[in-house]
Amino acid sequence: MNNLQEKDTFTSLELTELINQYREQEGNRKELQHYDFLKIVRDEFEEEINQGNISVVDYKDKKGESRPMYVSLCT
């Protein structure tokens, strides 16, 4: 995982991966699925999404299917 502090942007996929690394270190937490993380972002950051600080974009998953993810500028 790249250090998010060294990047101009980060994605919900990267954050999900980082969260799961911390959960694994804790040893007793269930893995967070990206689609569940999207729901959390949508609920908690509605204002930032509406202001355009967090954007919804599509990416291709391992099956080649188009899926949504969020992208945000690091500030």
mmCIF file of the N, C-alpha and C atoms, coordinates in Angstrom:
data_MODEL
# 
_entry.id   MODEL 
# 
loop_
_atom_site.group_PDB 
_atom_site.id 
_atom_site.type_symbol 
_atom_site.label_atom_id 
_atom_site.label_alt_id 
_atom_site.label_comp_id 
_atom_site.label_asym_id 
_atom_site.label_entity_id 
_atom_site.label_seq_id 
_atom_site.pdbx_PDB_ins_code 
_atom_site.Cartn_x 
_atom_site.Cartn_y 
_atom_site.Cartn_z 
_atom_site.occupancy 
_atom_site.B_iso_or_equiv 
_atom_site.pdbx_formal_charge 
_atom_site.auth_seq_id 
_atom_site.auth_comp_id 
_atom_site.auth_asym_id 
_atom_site.auth_atom_id 
_atom_site.pdbx_PDB_model_num 
ATOM 1   N N  . MET A 1 1  ? 0.851   -1.181  0.000   1.00 0.00 ? 1  MET A N  1 
ATOM 2   C CA . MET A 1 1  ? 0.000   0.000   0.000   1.00 0.00 ? 1  MET A CA 1 
ATOM 3   C C  . MET A 1 1  ? 0.885   1.228   0.000   1.00 0.00 ? 1  MET A C  1 
ATOM 4   N N  . ASN A 1 2  ? 0.638   2.109   -0.937  1.00 0.00 ? 2  ASN A N  1 
ATOM 5   C CA . ASN A 1 2  ? 1.372   3.369   -0.981  1.00 0.00 ? 2  ASN A CA 1 
ATOM 6   C C  . ASN A 1 2  ? 0.993   4.232   0.204   1.00 0.00 ? 2  ASN A C  1 
ATOM 7   N N  . ASN A 1 3  ? 1.926   5.054   0.633   1.00 0.00 ? 3  ASN A N  1 
ATOM 8   C CA . ASN A 1 3  ? 1.658   5.990   1.708   1.00 0.00 ? 3  ASN A CA 1 
ATOM 9   C C  . ASN A 1 3  ? 0.736   7.081   1.184   1.00 0.00 ? 3  ASN A C  1 
ATOM 10  N N  . LEU A 1 4  ? -0.447  7.219   1.767   1.00 0.00 ? 4  LEU A N  1 
ATOM 11  C CA . LEU A 1 4  ? -1.432  8.190   1.284   1.00 0.00 ? 4  LEU A CA 1 
ATOM 12  C C  . LEU A 1 4  ? -0.949  9.618   1.445   1.00 0.00 ? 4  LEU A C  1 
ATOM 13  N N  . GLN A 1 5  ? -0.040  9.871   2.379   1.00 0.00 ? 5  GLN A N  1 
ATOM 14  C CA . GLN A 1 5  ? 0.459   11.221  2.586   1.00 0.00 ? 5  GLN A CA 1 
ATOM 15  C C  . GLN A 1 5  ? 1.328   11.694  1.436   1.00 0.00 ? 5  GLN A C  1 
ATOM 16  N N  . GLU A 1 6  ? 1.824   10.796  0.624   1.00 0.00 ? 6  GLU A N  1 
ATOM 17  C CA . GLU A 1 6  ? 2.697   11.138  -0.491  1.00 0.00 ? 6  GLU A CA 1 
ATOM 18  C C  . GLU A 1 6  ? 1.940   11.278  -1.802  1.00 0.00 ? 6  GLU A C  1 
ATOM 19  N N  . LYS A 1 7  ? 0.619   11.222  -1.763  1.00 0.00 ? 7  LYS A N  1 
ATOM 20  C CA . LYS A 1 7  ? -0.194  11.243  -2.978  1.00 0.00 ? 7  LYS A CA 1 
ATOM 21  C C  . LYS A 1 7  ? -1.038  12.509  -3.041  1.00 0.00 ? 7  LYS A C  1 
ATOM 22  N N  . ASP A 1 8  ? -1.443  12.864  -4.253  1.00 0.00 ? 8  ASP A N  1 
ATOM 23  C CA . ASP A 1 8  ? -2.343  14.003  -4.451  1.00 0.00 ? 8  ASP A CA 1 
ATOM 24  C C  . ASP A 1 8  ? -3.803  13.594  -4.284  1.00 0.00 ? 8  ASP A C  1 
ATOM 25  N N  . THR A 1 9  ? -4.105  12.336  -4.574  1.00 0.00 ? 9  THR A N  1 
ATOM 26  C CA . THR A 1 9  ? -5.474  11.832  -4.438  1.00 0.00 ? 9  THR A CA 1 
ATOM 27  C C  . THR A 1 9  ? -5.433  10.459  -3.783  1.00 0.00 ? 9  THR A C  1 
ATOM 28  N N  . PHE A 1 10 ? -6.569  10.043  -3.260  1.00 0.00 ? 10 PHE A N  1 
ATOM 29  C CA . PHE A 1 10 ? -6.702  8.680   -2.763  1.00 0.00 ? 10 PHE A CA 1 
ATOM 30  C C  . PHE A 1 10 ? -8.096  8.196   -3.095  1.00 0.00 ? 10 PHE A C  1 
ATOM 31  N N  . THR A 1 11 ? -8.245  6.883   -3.151  1.00 0.00 ? 11 THR A N  1 
ATOM 32  C CA . THR A 1 11 ? -9.524  6.290   -3.539  1.00 0.00 ? 11 THR A CA 1 
ATOM 33  C C  . THR A 1 11 ? -10.126 5.506   -2.381  1.00 0.00 ? 11 THR A C  1 
ATOM 34  N N  . SER A 1 12 ? -11.408 5.242   -2.492  1.00 0.00 ? 12 SER A N  1 
ATOM 35  C CA . SER A 1 12 ? -12.088 4.432   -1.492  1.00 0.00 ? 12 SER A CA 1 
ATOM 36  C C  . SER A 1 12 ? -11.523 3.012   -1.484  1.00 0.00 ? 12 SER A C  1 
ATOM 37  N N  . LEU A 1 13 ? -11.025 2.536   -2.609  1.00 0.00 ? 13 LEU A N  1 
ATOM 38  C CA . LEU A 1 13 ? -10.393 1.206   -2.653  1.00 0.00 ? 13 LEU A CA 1 
ATOM 39  C C  . LEU A 1 13 ? -9.126  1.194   -1.800  1.00 0.00 ? 13 LEU A C  1 
ATOM 40  N N  . GLU A 1 14 ? -8.320  2.237   -1.920  1.00 0.00 ? 14 GLU A N  1 
ATOM 41  C CA . GLU A 1 14 ? -7.090  2.324   -1.131  1.00 0.00 ? 14 GLU A CA 1 
ATOM 42  C C  . GLU A 1 14 ? -7.406  2.419   0.363   1.00 0.00 ? 14 GLU A C  1 
ATOM 43  N N  . LEU A 1 15 ? -8.412  3.217   0.694   1.00 0.00 ? 15 LEU A N  1 
ATOM 44  C CA . LEU A 1 15 ? -8.785  3.352   2.102   1.00 0.00 ? 15 LEU A CA 1 
ATOM 45  C C  . LEU A 1 15 ? -9.329  2.050   2.661   1.00 0.00 ? 15 LEU A C  1 
ATOM 46  N N  . THR A 1 16 ? -10.116 1.329   1.886   1.00 0.00 ? 16 THR A N  1 
ATOM 47  C CA . THR A 1 16 ? -10.642 0.034   2.330   1.00 0.00 ? 16 THR A CA 1 
ATOM 48  C C  . THR A 1 16 ? -9.491  -0.931  2.601   1.00 0.00 ? 16 THR A C  1 
ATOM 49  N N  . GLU A 1 17 ? -8.510  -0.947  1.726   1.00 0.00 ? 17 GLU A N  1 
ATOM 50  C CA . GLU A 1 17 ? -7.344  -1.813  1.915   1.00 0.00 ? 17 GLU A CA 1 
ATOM 51  C C  . GLU A 1 17 ? -6.601  -1.434  3.192   1.00 0.00 ? 17 GLU A C  1 
ATOM 52  N N  . LEU A 1 18 ? -6.411  -0.141  3.432   1.00 0.00 ? 18 LEU A N  1 
ATOM 53  C CA . LEU A 1 18 ? -5.710  0.317   4.622   1.00 0.00 ? 18 LEU A CA 1 
ATOM 54  C C  . LEU A 1 18 ? -6.489  -0.029  5.893   1.00 0.00 ? 18 LEU A C  1 
ATOM 55  N N  . ILE A 1 19 ? -7.786  0.191   5.882   1.00 0.00 ? 19 ILE A N  1 
ATOM 56  C CA . ILE A 1 19 ? -8.631  -0.163  7.025   1.00 0.00 ? 19 ILE A CA 1 
ATOM 57  C C  . ILE A 1 19 ? -8.516  -1.652  7.323   1.00 0.00 ? 19 ILE A C  1 
ATOM 58  N N  . ASN A 1 20 ? -8.536  -2.465  6.285   1.00 0.00 ? 20 ASN A N  1 
ATOM 59  C CA . ASN A 1 20 ? -8.445  -3.917  6.486   1.00 0.00 ? 20 ASN A CA 1 
ATOM 60  C C  . ASN A 1 20 ? -7.088  -4.350  7.011   1.00 0.00 ? 20 ASN A C  1 
ATOM 61  N N  . GLN A 1 21 ? -6.034  -3.619  6.661   1.00 0.00 ? 21 GLN A N  1 
ATOM 62  C CA . GLN A 1 21 ? -4.719  -3.910  7.235   1.00 0.00 ? 21 GLN A CA 1 
ATOM 63  C C  . GLN A 1 21 ? -4.738  -3.675  8.741   1.00 0.00 ? 21 GLN A C  1 
ATOM 64  N N  . TYR A 1 22 ? -5.345  -2.573  9.164   1.00 0.00 ? 22 TYR A N  1 
ATOM 65  C CA . TYR A 1 22 ? -5.446  -2.283  10.598  1.00 0.00 ? 22 TYR A CA 1 
ATOM 66  C C  . TYR A 1 22 ? -6.341  -3.304  11.299  1.00 0.00 ? 22 TYR A C  1 
ATOM 67  N N  . ARG A 1 23 ? -7.430  -3.681  10.657  1.00 0.00 ? 23 ARG A N  1 
ATOM 68  C CA . ARG A 1 23 ? -8.319  -4.693  11.248  1.00 0.00 ? 23 ARG A CA 1 
ATOM 69  C C  . ARG A 1 23 ? -7.588  -6.020  11.428  1.00 0.00 ? 23 ARG A C  1 
ATOM 70  N N  . GLU A 1 24 ? -6.777  -6.389  10.449  1.00 0.00 ? 24 GLU A N  1 
ATOM 71  C CA . GLU A 1 24 ? -6.015  -7.638  10.542  1.00 0.00 ? 24 GLU A CA 1 
ATOM 72  C C  . GLU A 1 24 ? -5.032  -7.577  11.707  1.00 0.00 ? 24 GLU A C  1 
ATOM 73  N N  . GLN A 1 25 ? -4.394  -6.418  11.895  1.00 0.00 ? 25 GLN A N  1 
ATOM 74  C CA . GLN A 1 25 ? -3.461  -6.256  13.010  1.00 0.00 ? 25 GLN A CA 1 
ATOM 75  C C  . GLN A 1 25 ? -4.174  -6.396  14.350  1.00 0.00 ? 25 GLN A C  1 
ATOM 76  N N  . GLU A 1 26 ? -5.438  -5.941  14.421  1.00 0.00 ? 26 GLU A N  1 
ATOM 77  C CA . GLU A 1 26 ? -6.210  -6.067  15.656  1.00 0.00 ? 26 GLU A CA 1 
ATOM 78  C C  . GLU A 1 26 ? -6.559  -7.527  15.939  1.00 0.00 ? 26 GLU A C  1 
ATOM 79  N N  . GLY A 1 27 ? -6.653  -8.327  14.877  1.00 0.00 ? 27 GLY A N  1 
ATOM 80  C CA . GLY A 1 27 ? -6.833  -9.757  15.030  1.00 0.00 ? 27 GLY A CA 1 
ATOM 81  C C  . GLY A 1 27 ? -8.247  -10.256 15.247  1.00 0.00 ? 27 GLY A C  1 
ATOM 82  N N  . ASN A 1 28 ? -9.187  -9.377  15.446  1.00 0.00 ? 28 ASN A N  1 
ATOM 83  C CA . ASN A 1 28 ? -10.535 -9.866  15.733  1.00 0.00 ? 28 ASN A CA 1 
ATOM 84  C C  . ASN A 1 28 ? -11.616 -9.119  14.957  1.00 0.00 ? 28 ASN A C  1 
ATOM 85  N N  . ARG A 1 29 ? -11.256 -8.436  13.907  1.00 0.00 ? 29 ARG A N  1 
ATOM 86  C CA . ARG A 1 29 ? -12.228 -7.659  13.156  1.00 0.00 ? 29 ARG A CA 1 
ATOM 87  C C  . ARG A 1 29 ? -12.502 -8.295  11.804  1.00 0.00 ? 29 ARG A C  1 
ATOM 88  N N  . LYS A 1 30 ? -13.753 -8.290  11.427  1.00 0.00 ? 30 LYS A N  1 
ATOM 89  C CA . LYS A 1 30 ? -14.172 -8.798  10.126  1.00 0.00 ? 30 LYS A CA 1 
ATOM 90  C C  . LYS A 1 30 ? -13.670 -7.858  9.026   1.00 0.00 ? 30 LYS A C  1 
ATOM 91  N N  . GLU A 1 31 ? -13.321 -8.423  7.877   1.00 0.00 ? 31 GLU A N  1 
ATOM 92  C CA . GLU A 1 31 ? -12.850 -7.620  6.748   1.00 0.00 ? 31 GLU A CA 1 
ATOM 93  C C  . GLU A 1 31 ? -13.970 -6.720  6.229   1.00 0.00 ? 31 GLU A C  1 
ATOM 94  N N  . LEU A 1 32 ? -13.653 -5.457  6.010   1.00 0.00 ? 32 LEU A N  1 
ATOM 95  C CA . LEU A 1 32 ? -14.597 -4.491  5.461   1.00 0.00 ? 32 LEU A CA 1 
ATOM 96  C C  . LEU A 1 32 ? -14.649 -4.652  3.946   1.00 0.00 ? 32 LEU A C  1 
ATOM 97  N N  . GLN A 1 33 ? -15.842 -4.814  3.405   1.00 0.00 ? 33 GLN A N  1 
ATOM 98  C CA . GLN A 1 33 ? -16.024 -4.911  1.964   1.00 0.00 ? 33 GLN A CA 1 
ATOM 99  C C  . GLN A 1 33 ? -16.127 -3.506  1.376   1.00 0.00 ? 33 GLN A C  1 
ATOM 100 N N  . HIS A 1 34 ? -15.607 -3.322  0.177   1.00 0.00 ? 34 HIS A N  1 
ATOM 101 C CA . HIS A 1 34 ? -15.606 -2.007  -0.448  1.00 0.00 ? 34 HIS A CA 1 
ATOM 102 C C  . HIS A 1 34 ? -17.019 -1.451  -0.595  1.00 0.00 ? 34 HIS A C  1 
ATOM 103 N N  . TYR A 1 35 ? -17.981 -2.283  -0.988  1.00 0.00 ? 35 TYR A N  1 
ATOM 104 C CA . TYR A 1 35 ? -19.349 -1.779  -1.173  1.00 0.00 ? 35 TYR A CA 1 
ATOM 105 C C  . TYR A 1 35 ? -19.941 -1.293  0.146   1.00 0.00 ? 35 TYR A C  1 
ATOM 106 N N  . ASP A 1 36 ? -19.547 -1.891  1.272   1.00 0.00 ? 36 ASP A N  1 
ATOM 107 C CA . ASP A 1 36 ? -19.998 -1.409  2.573   1.00 0.00 ? 36 ASP A CA 1 
ATOM 108 C C  . ASP A 1 36 ? -19.330 -0.074  2.917   1.00 0.00 ? 36 ASP A C  1 
ATOM 109 N N  . PHE A 1 37 ? -18.057 0.056   2.558   1.00 0.00 ? 37 PHE A N  1 
ATOM 110 C CA . PHE A 1 37 ? -17.351 1.317   2.797   1.00 0.00 ? 37 PHE A CA 1 
ATOM 111 C C  . PHE A 1 37 ? -17.971 2.448   1.972   1.00 0.00 ? 37 PHE A C  1 
ATOM 112 N N  . LEU A 1 38 ? -18.412 2.144   0.748   1.00 0.00 ? 38 LEU A N  1 
ATOM 113 C CA . LEU A 1 38 ? -19.069 3.158   -0.079  1.00 0.00 ? 38 LEU A CA 1 
ATOM 114 C C  . LEU A 1 38 ? -20.314 3.706   0.619   1.00 0.00 ? 38 LEU A C  1 
ATOM 115 N N  . LYS A 1 39 ? -21.073 2.837   1.265   1.00 0.00 ? 39 LYS A N  1 
ATOM 116 C CA . LYS A 1 39 ? -22.266 3.272   1.996   1.00 0.00 ? 39 LYS A CA 1 
ATOM 117 C C  . LYS A 1 39 ? -21.894 4.220   3.129   1.00 0.00 ? 39 LYS A C  1 
ATOM 118 N N  . ILE A 1 40 ? -20.824 3.895   3.835   1.00 0.00 ? 40 ILE A N  1 
ATOM 119 C CA . ILE A 1 40 ? -20.369 4.742   4.945   1.00 0.00 ? 40 ILE A CA 1 
ATOM 120 C C  . ILE A 1 40 ? -19.960 6.111   4.424   1.00 0.00 ? 40 ILE A C  1 
ATOM 121 N N  . VAL A 1 41 ? -19.172 6.132   3.351   1.00 0.00 ? 41 VAL A N  1 
ATOM 122 C CA . VAL A 1 41 ? -18.729 7.406   2.773   1.00 0.00 ? 41 VAL A CA 1 
ATOM 123 C C  . VAL A 1 41 ? -19.935 8.210   2.320   1.00 0.00 ? 41 VAL A C  1 
ATOM 124 N N  . ARG A 1 42 ? -20.849 7.582   1.635   1.00 0.00 ? 42 ARG A N  1 
ATOM 125 C CA . ARG A 1 42 ? -22.048 8.260   1.138   1.00 0.00 ? 42 ARG A CA 1 
ATOM 126 C C  . ARG A 1 42 ? -22.840 8.892   2.286   1.00 0.00 ? 42 ARG A C  1 
ATOM 127 N N  . ASP A 1 43 ? -22.970 8.173   3.392   1.00 0.00 ? 43 ASP A N  1 
ATOM 128 C CA . ASP A 1 43 ? -23.724 8.680   4.541   1.00 0.00 ? 43 ASP A CA 1 
ATOM 129 C C  . ASP A 1 43 ? -22.980 9.766   5.308   1.00 0.00 ? 43 ASP A C  1 
ATOM 130 N N  . GLU A 1 44 ? -21.694 9.562   5.534   1.00 0.00 ? 44 GLU A N  1 
ATOM 131 C CA . GLU A 1 44 ? -20.917 10.456  6.396   1.00 0.00 ? 44 GLU A CA 1 
ATOM 132 C C  . GLU A 1 44 ? -20.358 11.689  5.688   1.00 0.00 ? 44 GLU A C  1 
ATOM 133 N N  . PHE A 1 45 ? -20.199 11.619  4.368   1.00 0.00 ? 45 PHE A N  1 
ATOM 134 C CA . PHE A 1 45 ? -19.552 12.705  3.637   1.00 0.00 ? 45 PHE A CA 1 
ATOM 135 C C  . PHE A 1 45 ? -20.437 13.270  2.533   1.00 0.00 ? 45 PHE A C  1 
ATOM 136 N N  . GLU A 1 46 ? -21.724 13.289  2.758   1.00 0.00 ? 46 GLU A N  1 
ATOM 137 C CA . GLU A 1 46 ? -22.677 13.778  1.763   1.00 0.00 ? 46 GLU A CA 1 
ATOM 138 C C  . GLU A 1 46 ? -22.360 15.212  1.339   1.00 0.00 ? 46 GLU A C  1 
ATOM 139 N N  . GLU A 1 47 ? -22.041 16.065  2.294   1.00 0.00 ? 47 GLU A N  1 
ATOM 140 C CA . GLU A 1 47 ? -21.751 17.468  1.985   1.00 0.00 ? 47 GLU A CA 1 
ATOM 141 C C  . GLU A 1 47 ? -20.510 17.599  1.100   1.00 0.00 ? 47 GLU A C  1 
ATOM 142 N N  . GLU A 1 48 ? -19.453 16.860  1.433   1.00 0.00 ? 48 GLU A N  1 
ATOM 143 C CA . GLU A 1 48 ? -18.217 16.910  0.642   1.00 0.00 ? 48 GLU A CA 1 
ATOM 144 C C  . GLU A 1 48 ? -18.435 16.372  -0.768  1.00 0.00 ? 48 GLU A C  1 
ATOM 145 N N  . ILE A 1 49 ? -19.270 15.365  -0.888  1.00 0.00 ? 49 ILE A N  1 
ATOM 146 C CA . ILE A 1 49 ? -19.597 14.816  -2.211  1.00 0.00 ? 49 ILE A CA 1 
ATOM 147 C C  . ILE A 1 49 ? -20.355 15.858  -3.014  1.00 0.00 ? 49 ILE A C  1 
ATOM 148 N N  . ASN A 1 50 ? -21.350 16.493  -2.395  1.00 0.00 ? 50 ASN A N  1 
ATOM 149 C CA . ASN A 1 50 ? -22.136 17.517  -3.090  1.00 0.00 ? 50 ASN A CA 1 
ATOM 150 C C  . ASN A 1 50 ? -21.297 18.722  -3.474  1.00 0.00 ? 50 ASN A C  1 
ATOM 151 N N  . GLN A 1 51 ? -20.272 19.046  -2.693  1.00 0.00 ? 51 GLN A N  1 
ATOM 152 C CA . GLN A 1 51 ? -19.391 20.179  -2.986  1.00 0.00 ? 51 GLN A CA 1 
ATOM 153 C C  . GLN A 1 51 ? -18.336 19.825  -4.034  1.00 0.00 ? 51 GLN A C  1 
ATOM 154 N N  . GLY A 1 52 ? -18.231 18.558  -4.386  1.00 0.00 ? 52 GLY A N  1 
ATOM 155 C CA . GLY A 1 52 ? -17.254 18.131  -5.383  1.00 0.00 ? 52 GLY A CA 1 
ATOM 156 C C  . GLY A 1 52 ? -15.882 17.830  -4.818  1.00 0.00 ? 52 GLY A C  1 
ATOM 157 N N  . ASN A 1 53 ? -15.741 17.827  -3.496  1.00 0.00 ? 53 ASN A N  1 
ATOM 158 C CA . ASN A 1 53 ? -14.458 17.495  -2.883  1.00 0.00 ? 53 ASN A CA 1 
ATOM 159 C C  . ASN A 1 53 ? -14.179 15.997  -2.931  1.00 0.00 ? 53 ASN A C  1 
ATOM 160 N N  . ILE A 1 54 ? -15.238 15.220  -3.032  1.00 0.00 ? 54 ILE A N  1 
ATOM 161 C CA . ILE A 1 54 ? -15.138 13.770  -3.213  1.00 0.00 ? 54 ILE A CA 1 
ATOM 162 C C  . ILE A 1 54 ? -15.960 13.435  -4.446  1.00 0.00 ? 54 ILE A C  1 
ATOM 163 N N  . SER A 1 55 ? -15.339 12.753  -5.392  1.00 0.00 ? 55 SER A N  1 
ATOM 164 C CA . SER A 1 55 ? -16.006 12.444  -6.661  1.00 0.00 ? 55 SER A CA 1 
ATOM 165 C C  . SER A 1 55 ? -16.262 10.947  -6.788  1.00 0.00 ? 55 SER A C  1 
ATOM 166 N N  . VAL A 1 56 ? -17.345 10.607  -7.462  1.00 0.00 ? 56 VAL A N  1 
ATOM 167 C CA . VAL A 1 56 ? -17.641 9.216   -7.786  1.00 0.00 ? 56 VAL A CA 1 
ATOM 168 C C  . VAL A 1 56 ? -17.109 8.948   -9.186  1.00 0.00 ? 56 VAL A C  1 
ATOM 169 N N  . VAL A 1 57 ? -16.308 7.911   -9.318  1.00 0.00 ? 57 VAL A N  1 
ATOM 170 C CA . VAL A 1 57 ? -15.776 7.493   -10.615 1.00 0.00 ? 57 VAL A CA 1 
ATOM 171 C C  . VAL A 1 57 ? -15.985 5.991   -10.739 1.00 0.00 ? 57 VAL A C  1 
ATOM 172 N N  . ASP A 1 58 ? -15.780 5.460   -11.911 1.00 0.00 ? 58 ASP A N  1 
ATOM 173 C CA . ASP A 1 58 ? -15.882 4.025   -12.146 1.00 0.00 ? 58 ASP A CA 1 
ATOM 174 C C  . ASP A 1 58 ? -14.493 3.418   -12.290 1.00 0.00 ? 58 ASP A C  1 
ATOM 175 N N  . TYR A 1 59 ? -14.375 2.168   -11.892 1.00 0.00 ? 59 TYR A N  1 
ATOM 176 C CA . TYR A 1 59 ? -13.167 1.387   -12.120 1.00 0.00 ? 59 TYR A CA 1 
ATOM 177 C C  . TYR A 1 59 ? -13.596 0.007   -12.575 1.00 0.00 ? 59 TYR A C  1 
ATOM 178 N N  . LYS A 1 60 ? -12.685 -0.737  -13.148 1.00 0.00 ? 60 LYS A N  1 
ATOM 179 C CA . LYS A 1 60 ? -12.945 -2.113  -13.583 1.00 0.00 ? 60 LYS A CA 1 
ATOM 180 C C  . LYS A 1 60 ? -12.454 -3.067  -12.500 1.00 0.00 ? 60 LYS A C  1 
ATOM 181 N N  . ASP A 1 61 ? -13.343 -3.936  -12.033 1.00 0.00 ? 61 ASP A N  1 
ATOM 182 C CA . ASP A 1 61 ? -12.957 -4.917  -11.018 1.00 0.00 ? 61 ASP A CA 1 
ATOM 183 C C  . ASP A 1 61 ? -12.202 -6.074  -11.661 1.00 0.00 ? 61 ASP A C  1 
ATOM 184 N N  . LYS A 1 62 ? -11.877 -7.079  -10.876 1.00 0.00 ? 62 LYS A N  1 
ATOM 185 C CA . LYS A 1 62 ? -11.104 -8.228  -11.373 1.00 0.00 ? 62 LYS A CA 1 
ATOM 186 C C  . LYS A 1 62 ? -11.817 -8.991  -12.483 1.00 0.00 ? 62 LYS A C  1 
ATOM 187 N N  . LYS A 1 63 ? -13.159 -8.896  -12.510 1.00 0.00 ? 63 LYS A N  1 
ATOM 188 C CA . LYS A 1 63 ? -13.944 -9.555  -13.549 1.00 0.00 ? 63 LYS A CA 1 
ATOM 189 C C  . LYS A 1 63 ? -14.109 -8.680  -14.786 1.00 0.00 ? 63 LYS A C  1 
ATOM 190 N N  . GLY A 1 64 ? -13.584 -7.441  -14.738 1.00 0.00 ? 64 GLY A N  1 
ATOM 191 C CA . GLY A 1 64 ? -13.731 -6.523  -15.851 1.00 0.00 ? 64 GLY A CA 1 
ATOM 192 C C  . GLY A 1 64 ? -15.038 -5.745  -15.830 1.00 0.00 ? 64 GLY A C  1 
ATOM 193 N N  . GLU A 1 65 ? -15.778 -5.860  -14.720 1.00 0.00 ? 65 GLU A N  1 
ATOM 194 C CA . GLU A 1 65 ? -17.055 -5.156  -14.597 1.00 0.00 ? 65 GLU A CA 1 
ATOM 195 C C  . GLU A 1 65 ? -16.833 -3.766  -14.022 1.00 0.00 ? 65 GLU A C  1 
ATOM 196 N N  . SER A 1 66 ? -17.635 -2.827  -14.465 1.00 0.00 ? 66 SER A N  1 
ATOM 197 C CA . SER A 1 66 ? -17.539 -1.450  -13.998 1.00 0.00 ? 66 SER A CA 1 
ATOM 198 C C  . SER A 1 66 ? -18.189 -1.321  -12.622 1.00 0.00 ? 66 SER A C  1 
ATOM 199 N N  . ARG A 1 67 ? -17.446 -0.731  -11.682 1.00 0.00 ? 67 ARG A N  1 
ATOM 200 C CA . ARG A 1 67 ? -17.908 -0.539  -10.310 1.00 0.00 ? 67 ARG A CA 1 
ATOM 201 C C  . ARG A 1 67 ? -17.613 0.903   -9.884  1.00 0.00 ? 67 ARG A C  1 
ATOM 202 N N  . PRO A 1 68 ? -18.406 1.438   -8.940  1.00 0.00 ? 68 PRO A N  1 
ATOM 203 C CA . PRO A 1 68 ? -18.139 2.796   -8.461  1.00 0.00 ? 68 PRO A CA 1 
ATOM 204 C C  . PRO A 1 68 ? -17.071 2.808   -7.369  1.00 0.00 ? 68 PRO A C  1 
ATOM 205 N N  . MET A 1 69 ? -16.365 3.920   -7.278  1.00 0.00 ? 69 MET A N  1 
ATOM 206 C CA . MET A 1 69 ? -15.476 4.185   -6.152  1.00 0.00 ? 69 MET A CA 1 
ATOM 207 C C  . MET A 1 69 ? -15.410 5.695   -5.974  1.00 0.00 ? 69 MET A C  1 
ATOM 208 N N  . TYR A 1 70 ? -14.964 6.120   -4.814  1.00 0.00 ? 70 TYR A N  1 
ATOM 209 C CA . TYR A 1 70 ? -14.792 7.543   -4.540  1.00 0.00 ? 70 TYR A CA 1 
ATOM 210 C C  . TYR A 1 70 ? -13.329 7.914   -4.674  1.00 0.00 ? 70 TYR A C  1 
ATOM 211 N N  . VAL A 1 71 ? -13.095 9.147   -5.127  1.00 0.00 ? 71 VAL A N  1 
ATOM 212 C CA . VAL A 1 71 ? -11.756 9.713   -5.211  1.00 0.00 ? 71 VAL A CA 1 
ATOM 213 C C  . VAL A 1 71 ? -11.795 11.057  -4.516  1.00 0.00 ? 71 VAL A C  1 
ATOM 214 N N  . SER A 1 72 ? -10.794 11.316  -3.692  1.00 0.00 ? 72 SER A N  1 
ATOM 215 C CA . SER A 1 72 ? -10.716 12.575  -2.968  1.00 0.00 ? 72 SER A CA 1 
ATOM 216 C C  . SER A 1 72 ? -9.319  13.142  -3.052  1.00 0.00 ? 72 SER A C  1 
ATOM 217 N N  . LEU A 1 73 ? -9.219  14.456  -3.044  1.00 0.00 ? 73 LEU A N  1 
ATOM 218 C CA . LEU A 1 73 ? -7.923  15.119  -2.986  1.00 0.00 ? 73 LEU A CA 1 
ATOM 219 C C  . LEU A 1 73 ? -7.382  15.047  -1.576  1.00 0.00 ? 73 LEU A C  1 
ATOM 220 N N  . CYS A 1 74 ? -6.088  14.812  -1.445  1.00 0.00 ? 74 CYS A N  1 
ATOM 221 C CA . CYS A 1 74 ? -5.448  14.863  -0.142  1.00 0.00 ? 74 CYS A CA 1 
ATOM 222 C C  . CYS A 1 74 ? -5.193  16.324  0.184   1.00 0.00 ? 74 CYS A C  1 
ATOM 223 N N  . THR A 1 75 ? -5.596  16.721  1.374   1.00 0.00 ? 75 THR A N  1 
ATOM 224 C CA . THR A 1 75 ? -5.368  18.112  1.779   1.00 0.00 ? 75 THR A CA 1 
ATOM 225 C C  . THR A 1 75 ? -4.575  18.184  3.048   1.00 0.00 ? 75 THR A C  1 
# 
